[in-house]
């Protein structure tokens, strides 16, 4: 008889890509093993090994797969043949949300947490889950504390807290060192503010050097103007704020609802915004949300390509340079508007998550 209460689903590759990926993954597993046992949460970790590279050590060989009476670990390999059948596979080696769908589709827990291999949950979250008071058709979300971790192996909250340098919350991201807030809730007023800020910077440059018309970036002005028009047309829509900031690192929902929603949208592009689309779709299908207060959060171990503000610009420059498709803010908002009119707009494939494939 299955007694798994929580399935934790994450995806990775067997090439140690990024910065110290194996080390971060081992800490992720260590935290789950220790805390599932401490708080007596019968759990399974499903790690999807996407685009498995032949003739390299598999994740089973690379990682310290710690198990105990409260944590089982399953690694599901998805070989290169499956990957190469998808569009853009020649430019993108990892389709993160499709990979997570593979795990979600095969999870057996009553509740499923979709997360990433560089995340550690704090003690209060484990304690909350251990009470088994999670409710169906409710999506649970929390803050994310980005930490410059020292890889000492110490995963206690008090140790990790001292390395926090960035916090992602519902309405903004906070730079802990400067106390500067970066608002993620785009409103008409914010767009107007950015528009005038852009104009001001152009005029300031012109004072020092060339003719104004040589310095104005027409493309930028047109882009900002389009955004303002777009927000004006859809003003009511943007009053319905949900907690999408860094949601790819922590989205907790009951298994039946994940299946009913058919997991994440399986666009074969870089994963930016795809996690947010899942939440908007759920909202338009009348699912409810529980946003944990600031005492319940996850730690994100920073790395070279972390999604924090300071490196986002470089991330997009790299995607554009390598012609890797992703959803721009405008494209994301356009799809979200369409979802508001037809929540099933993106979900047409009954075989999502490679459901018809034997991956063992």
PADOMI-258871 format. One record per atom (N, C-alpha, C): residue in one letter; x, y, z. Coordinates in steps of 0.2 Angstrom, whole numbers, plus 2048, in hexadecimal, padded with zeros to 3 digits. Layout:
BEGIN
aXYZ;...
//
This chain:
BEGIN
x8047FA800;x800800800;x804806800;x80380B7FC;x8078117FB;x805816801;x80B818805;x80A81C80A;x80E823809;x80F824803;x81382A801;x80F830802;x810835806;x80D83B807;x80F841802;x816841801;x8198467FD;x81D8447F8;x81C8467F2;x8218447EC;x82484B7EB;x82B84A7EB;x82F8507E9;x83284F7E2;x8308537DD;x8328527D6;x8378587D4;x83D8557D1;x84285A7CF;x8458577C8;x84985B7C5;x84C8587BE;x85385B7BE;x8578577BA;x85E8597BA;x8618557B4;x8678567B3;x86B8527AD;x87184F7B1;x87484A7AD;x87A8477B0;x8818497AD;x8818507AC;x8878537AA;x88A8587AF;x8878587B5;x88A85D7BA;x88A8647B7;x8858667B3;x88586C7B0;x8838727B5;x8858787B4;x88587D7B8;x88A87D7BD;x8898807C3;x88F8817C8;x88E87C7CE;x8928777CE;x8928727D4;x88B86F7D4;x88886D7CF;x88286A7CF;x8818647D3;x88685F7D3;x8868597D7;x88685B7DE;x88A8607E0;x88A8627E7;x8838647EA;x8818697E5;x87A86C7E7;x8758667E8;x8758627E3;x87085C7E3;x8718587E9;x8778567EB;x8788527F1;x8758567F7;x87685C7F8;x8738607FE;x86C8607FE;x8698617F8;x8628607F7;x85F8597F9;x8628547F7;x86084D7F9;x86184C801;x86784F803;x86984E80A;x86385180F;x86185780D;x85C85B811;x856857811;x85485580B;x84D85180B;x84E84B80F;x85384780E;x854841812;x85484281A;x85784781C;x858848823;x85184B826;x84E84F822;x848853825;x84284F824;x84184B81F;x83C84681E;x83C841824;x84283F825;x84283A82B;x84183E832;x843844833;x842847839;x83B84983A;x83884B835;x83184D836;x82C847833;x82E842832;x82B83C831;x82683D82B;x82883F825;x82484081F;x82683B81A;x821836819;x823831814;x82383480D;x82883480A;x82A837804;x82D8337FF;x82D8367F9;x8318337F3;x8348397F0;x83A8387EE;x83E83D7E9;x83E83A7E2;x83B83E7DD;x83B83B7D7;x8408407D3;x84583E7D1;x84A8427CD;x84A8407C6;x8488447C1;x8488427BA;x84F8447B7;x85283F7B4;x8588407B1;x8578417AA;x8568487A8;x8548497A1;x85A84979C;x859847796;x85E847791;x865844793;x86483E796;x86983A799;x86F839793;x87583C795;x87B83B791;x87E835791;x87F83178B;x88282A78C;x88982B78D;x88C826790;x893825792;x89582A797;x89082D79B;x8928317A1;x88F82E7A7;x89282F7AD;x88E82C7B3;x88782F7B3;x88382A7B5;x87C82C7B6;x87B8307BD;x8758337BE;x8748367C4;x8748317CA;x87282B7C9;x8738257CE;x87A8247D0;x87F8257CB;x8868247CD;x88982B7CF;x8868307CE;x88A8377CF;x8888397D6;x8828377D8;x87F83B7DE;x87F8367E5;x87E8397EA;x87E8367F1;x8768357F2;x87382F7F0;x86C82E7F1;x86A82B7F8;x8698307FC;x86882E803;x86182C804;x85F826806;x858824808;x85882280F;x851822811;x85081F818;x84981D818;x84681C81E;x83F81981F;x83A81E81C;x83C82481B;x83782A81A;x83982D813;x83E82B810;x83F82E809;x842828804;x83E8277FF;x8408237F9;x8428287F3;x8478257EF;x8498297EA;x8498257E3;x8468287DE;x8458257D8;x84882A7D3;x84C8277CE;x84F82B7C9;x84C8287C2;x84982D7BF;x84682B7B8;x84A82E7B3;x84D8297AF;x85182C7A9;x84D82D7A3;x84F8337A0;x84C834799;x852835794;x852830790;x85883078C;x858835786;x85E836782;x85E83B77D;x85983A778;x857834776;x852833771;x84C837772;x849837778;x84383B77A;x845842779;x84A84477C;x84C84B77B;x84C84E774;x85084A770;x85184D769;x84B84D765;x84684A767;x83F84A763;x83C851764;x83E855769;x83B85B76A;x83E861766;x83A866764;x83C86C761;x84186F765;x846872762;x84B876766;x85087276A;x85086B769;x85486776D;x85C86876B;x85D86B765;x86486C763;x867872767;x86387676A;x86587C76D;x86487C774;x860878777;x85E87877E;x85F870780;x86386F785;x864868787;x85F86678D;x85C86A78F;x858869795;x85186C795;x84C868794;x84586B795;x84286979C;x84386E7A0;x84286D7A7;x83B86B7A9;x83686F7A6;x82F86E7A8;x82C8677A5;x82F86679F;x82C85F79C;x82F85A7A1;x83685A7A3;x8398557A7;x8358557AE;x83385A7B1;x82F85A7B7;x8298577B6;x8258587B0;x81F8547AF;x82084D7AF;x82684B7AC;x8278437AC;x8278417B4;x82A8447B8;x82A8427BF;x8238437C2;x81F8497C1;x81984A7C4;x8148447C2;x8158427BB;x81083D7B9;x8118367BC;x8178357BF;x81982F7C1;x81982F7C9;x8188357CC;x8188357D3;x8128327D6;x81382F7DD;x80D82B7E0;x80B82F7E6;x80E8347E8;x80D8377EF;x80683B7EE;x80383C7F4;x7FC83F7F4;x7FD8477F2;x8038497F4;x8058507F2;x80B8507EE;x80C8557EA;x8128557E6;x81585C7E6;x81C85C7E8;x8208637E8;x8248637E2;x8238677DD;x8278687D8;x82D86D7DA;x83386B7D9;x8388707DC;x83F86F7D7;x8448717DA;x84B8707D6;x85086D7DA;x85586B7D7;x85B8687DB;x85F86C7DF;x85E8737DF;x8628777E2;x85E87B7E8;x8598777EB;x85587A7F0;x8558767F6;x85587A7FC;x854877802;x84F87A806;x84A876808;x84487980C;x84687A813;x844880816;x84588181D;x84187D822;x84387C828;x84087882D;x83887982E;x83687F82D;x82F88082F;x82B87D829;x82D87D823;x82987A81E;x82987281F;x82E86F821;x82E868822;x829867828;x82986B82D;x82586A832;x81D86B830;x81C87082C;x81587182A;x81286B826;x817869821;x81486381D;x81385D821;x81785C827;x81785682B;x81085682E;x80D85B82F;x80685B833;x80185882E;x802857828;x7FD854823;x7F7858823;x7F785E823;x7F1863822;x7F186681B;x7F5864816;x7F5867810;x7EE86580D;x7EB86A809;x7E5869806;x7E58687FF;x7E08647FC;x7E08637F5;x7DD86A7F1;x7DF86A7EB;x7DD8707E7;x7E08777E9;x7E58777ED;x7E887D7F0;x7F087C7EE;x7F28827EB;x7F98827E9;x7FD8867EE;x8028837F1;x8068867F6;x80D8897F3;x80E88F7F5;x8148937F3;x8178967F9;x81E8977F8;x82289B7FE;x82789F7FB;x82A8A37FF;x8308A77FD;x8368A37FC;x83B8A67F8;x8418A27F7;x8478A77F9;x84B8A47FD;x8518A77FF;x8578A57FB;x85A8A97F8;x8608A77F4;x8668A87F8;x86A8A27F9;x8708A27FD;x8768A17F9;x87C8A47FB;x8828A37F9;x88589D7FD;x8838977FC;x885892800;x88C890800;x88F88D806;x89688C806;x898884805;x892880804;x893879802;x896875808;x89587880E;x898875814;x89586E816;x88F86D813;x88B868815;x88686981B;x88686F81E;x882871823;x87C874820;x876871821;x87087381E;x86B876824;x86D877829;x86987A82F;x86688182D;x86088382E;x85E88982D;x86288F82F;x86488F835;x868894838;x86F895834;x872890831;x87889082D;x876893827;x871891823;x86F89381D;x86D89A81D;x86989C822;x8668A3822;x86C8A9822;x8728A7825;x8778AC825;x87A8AE81E;x8788A9819;x87B8AA812;x8768AD80D;x8708AF810;x86B8B180B;x86C8B8809;x86C8B9802;x86E8C07FF;x8688C27FB;x8638BE7FA;x85E8C07F5;x8578BC7F7;x8528C07F8;x84B8BC7FA;x8468BE7F4;x8438B87F2;x83E8B97ED;x8378B87F0;x8338BE7F0;x82D8BD7F4;x8278BE7EE;x8218BF7F1;x81B8BF7EC;x81C8C57E7;x81D8CB7EA;x81C8D17E6;x8238D47E4;x8288D27E7;x82F8D47E6;x8348D07E8;x83A8D17E5;x8408CE7E7;x8448D37EB;x8478D17F0;x84B8D57F5;x8538D47F5;x8578D97F3;x85E8D87F4;x85F8D97FB;x8618D47FF;x8628D5806;x8688DA808;x86D8DA804;x8738DE805;x8718E6804;x86D8E77FF;x86C8EF7FE;x8658F1800;x8608EB802;x8598ED803;x8558EF7FD;x8588EF7F8;x8558F17F2;x84F8EC7F0;x8498EE7EE;x8448E97EC;x8438EA7E4;x8428E47E1;x8418E37DA;x83A8E07D9;x8358E57D7;x82E8E37D7;x82D8DE7D1;x82A8D97D3;x8288D47CD;x8218D47CB;x81D8D87CF;x8168D97CD;x8168DF7C8;x8158DE7C2;x8158E37BD;x80E8E67BC;x80E8ED7BD;x8088F17BD;x8098F67B8;x8048F97B6;x8048FF7B2;x8089047B4;x8089067BB;x80C90B7BE;x8149097BD;x8159037BF;x81C9017BE;x81F9027B7;x81A9007B2;x81C9017AB;x81D9087A9;x81990C7AC;x81A9137AA;x8209167AE;x8219147B4;x8289167B7;x82E9147B3;x82E90E7B1;x83390C7AD;x83490F7A6;x82E9117A3;x82E91579D;x83291C79E;x8309207A3;x8339267A5;x83A9257A7;x83C9207AA;x84391F7AC;x84791E7A6;x84491A7A1;x84891979B;x849920798;x844924797;x84592A794;x84A92F798;x84A92F79E;x84E9337A2;x8559317A1;x85792A7A1;x85E92879F;x86092A798;x85B92A794;x85D92C78D;x85F93378D;x85B938790;x85D93F790;x863940794;x86593C799;x86B93E79D;x87193C799;x870937795;x876935790;x87793A78B;x87193D788;x872942783;x875948786;x87594A78C;x87895078F;x87F95078E;x88294A78F;x88994978F;x88C948788;x888945783;x88B94377D;x887945777;x885940773;x88294176D;x87B94476C;x879945766;x872948765;x86D943768;x86894576A;x86394176E;x86093B769;x85F93D763;x85D93875E;x86293275C;x86893475E;x86D92E75D;x86D92A763;x86A92C768;x86B92876F;x864924770;x85E92776E;x85892376F;x85891C76C;x856918770;x85591176E;x84E91076C;x84C911766;x845911764;x84290A766;x846905765;x8438FE767;x8418FE76E;x845901772;x84390177A;x83D90577B;x83D90A778;x83790F779;x83090B776;x831908771;x82B90576E;x8298FF772;x82E8FB775;x82D8F6779;x8298F877F;x82C8FD783;x828900789;x821902787;x821906782;x81A908780;x81590377F;x8178FD77C;x8138F877B;x8118F5781;x8158F4786;x8148F178D;x80E8F5790;x80F8FC790;x80A900793;x8038FF790;x8038FF789;x7FD8FE786;x7FA8F7788;x7FE8F2788;x7FC8EC78A;x7F98EB791;x7FC8EF796;x7FA8EF79D;x7F48F279D;x7F38F879A;x7ED8FC79A;x7E78F8797;x7E88F4792;x7E38F078F;x7E08EA794;x7E58E8798;x7E48E279C;x7E58E47A4;x7E38EA7A5;x7E48EC7AC;x7E08E87B2;x7DA8E67B0;x7D78E17B5;x7DA8DB7B7;x7DD8D87B1;x7E18D27B2;x7E68D27B7;x7EA8D87B7;x7F08D87BA;x7EF8DA7C2;x7E98DA7C4;x7E78DB7CB;x7E78D47CE;x7E78CF7CB;x7E68C87CD;x7ED8C57CE;x7F18C87D3;x7F88C57D4;x7F88BF7D8;x7FC8BA7D5;x7FE8B47D9;x8058B37D9;x8078AF7DE;x80E8AE7E0;x8128AA7DB;x8148AE7D5;x8188AA7D0;x81F8AB7D1;x8228AF7D5;x8298B17D6;x82D8AB7D8;x8318A87D4;x8358A27D6;x83189C7D7;x82B89C7D4;x8278967D5;x82988F7D3;x82E88F7CE;x8318897CC;x8358857D1;x8378897D6;x83A8857DC;x8368827E1;x8308847E1;x82B8827E6;x8248837E4;x82187D7E2;x81A87D7E0;x8178777E3;x8138777E8;x8108717EC;x8098717EB;x80686B7E8;x7FF86A7E7;x7FE8627E7;x7F88617E8;x7F68597E9;x7F78567E2;x7F88507E2;x7F984C7DC;x7F384C7D7;x7ED84B7D9;x7E884B7D5;x7E78527D1;x7E98577D4;x7E885E7D1;x7EE85E7CC;x7F485C7CD;x7F985C7C8;x7F78597C2;x7F48537C3;x7F284F7BD;x7EC8527BA;x7E78557BD;x7E18587BA;x7E485E7B6;x7E98627B9;x7EC8687B5;x7F18667AF;x7F285F7AF;x7F785D7AA;x7FE8607AA;x8008617B1;x8078637B2;x80886A7AE;x80F86B7AD;x8118717AA;x8108717A3;x80F8777A0;x80F878799;x816875796;x815871791;x81B86E78E;x81D871787;x81E878788;x82187B782;x829879782;x82C87877C;x83387677C;x83787C77C;x837880781;x83B886781;x83F886788;x84388B789;x84688C790;x84088D795;x84188B79B;x83C88B7A0;x8398917A3;x83C8977A1;x83A89D7A4;x83389E7A3;x82F8A07A8;x8288A27A8;x82389B7A8;x8268967A6;x8218907A5;x81E88E7AC;x82288E7B1;x82088D7B8;x81A8927BA;x81B8987B8;x81689D7B9;x80F89C7B6;x8108997AF;x80A8987AC;x8068927AF;x80988E7B2;x8058887B6;x80188B7BB;x8038907BF;x8008937C4;x7FA8977C1;x7FB89B7BC;x7F589F7B9;x7F089A7B7;x7F28957B3;x7ED8907B1;x7E988E7B7;x7EC88C7BC;x7E98897C2;x7E488E7C5;x7E68947C5;x7E289A7C7;x7DB89A7C3;x7DC89A7BD;x7D689B7B8;x7D28957B8;x7D488F7BB;x7D08897BC;x7CE8897C4;x7CE88F7C7;x7CB88F7CE;x7CF88C7D3;x7D588A7D2;x7D98877D8;x7DB88D7DD;x7DC88B7E3;x7DD8907E8;x7E58907EA;x7E78957ED;x7EE8967EF;x7EF8977F6;x7F58947F9;x7F7896800;x7FE8987FF;x7FF89E801;x8058A2801;x8088A1808;x80D89E809;x81089D810;x8138A4812;x8138A5819;x8168AC81B;x81D8AB81B;x8218B181D;x8288B181C;x82C8AD820;x8298A9825;x82C8A4829;x82D89E825;x82A89D820;x82A89681C;x82D898815;x833895814;x83689780E;x83B89180C;x83E892806;x84388D804;x849891803;x84F88D803;x855890801;x85788E7FA;x85A8927F6;x85C8917F0;x8638927EF;x86788D7EE;x86E88D7EE;x8718907E7;x8738967E8;x87589A7E2;x87A8977DE;x87A8987D7;x87F8957D3;x88089A7CD;x8848987C8;x88689D7C3;x88089F7BF;x87B89B7BE;x87589D7BA;x86F89E7BE;x8708A07C4;x86A8A17C8;x8658A77C5;x85F8A67C7;x85A8AB7C4;x8598B17C7;x85E8B37CC;x85D8B97D0;x85E8BF7CB;x85C8C57CD;x85C8CB7C9;x8638CD7C6;x8688CC7CA;x86F8CE7C7;x8718CA7C1;x86F8C47C0;x8718C07BA;x86C8BF7B5;x8668C27B6;x8618C17B1;x8638C37AA;x8668C97AA;x8678CC7A4;x86C8C87A0;x8718C57A3;x8768C17A0;x8728BA79E;x86E8B87A1;x86A8B27A0;x8678B3799;x8638B8798;x85F8BA792;x8648BB78C;x8698BF78E;x86E8C0788;x8718B9786;x8728B478A;x8758AE788;x86F8AA784;x8698AA786;x8648A7783;x8638AA77C;x8638B077B;x8638B4775;x8688B2770;x86E8B2773;x8748B176F;x8748AA76C;x8728A5770;x87289E76E;x86B89C76B;x8678A1769;x8608A0766;x85C89B769;x85C89B770;x858897774;x85189A776;x84C897773;x84589B774;x84389B77C;x8408A077E;x83D8A1784;x8378A6784;x8338A6789;x82D8AA789;x82F8B178C;x82E8B6788;x8308BD78A;x82A8BF78F;x82B8C4792;x8258C7797;x81F8C8793;x8208CB78D;x81A8CC789;x8168C6786;x81A8C1784;x8188BB782;x8148B7788;x8178B778E;x8148B4793;x80E8B7795;x80D8BE795;x8078C1797;x8028C0792;x8048C078C;x7FF8BE786;x7FC8B7787;x8008B2789;x7FD8AC78A;x7F98AB790;x7FB8AF795;x7F78AF79B;x7F08B279A;x7F08B7796;x7E98BA794;x7E58B5791;x7E88B178C;x7E48AC788;x7E28A678D;x7E68A5792;x7E48A0797;x7DE8A279B;x7DE8A979C;x7D88AB7A0;x7D28AA79C;x7D28AA796;x7CC8A9792;x7CB8A1790;x7D089D790;x7D089678F;x7D6893793;x7D4891799;x7D988E79D;x7DD88779B;x7DA884796;x7DD87E792;x7E188078C;x7E288678B;x7E5889785;x7EB885783;x7EF884789;x7F6880787;x7F6879788;x7F187678B;x7F186F78D;x7EC86B788;x7F0868783;x7EC86477E;x7EF85D77E;x7F485B781;x7F8855781;x7F6851787;x7F284B785;x7F184778B;x7F784278D;x7FC842789;x80283E78A;x80784278D;x806848791;x80B84C794;x80F848799;x81584A799;x81A84779E;x81C84079B;x81C840795;x81E839791;x81A833794;x814835795;x810830799;x80F829795;x81082978F;x81082378B;x81681F78A;x81C82278D;x82281F78C;x82581B792;x828816791;x82B812796;x832814797;x83381779D;x83A81B79E;x83E8177A3;x83C8117A5;x84080D7A9;x84680A7A6;
//
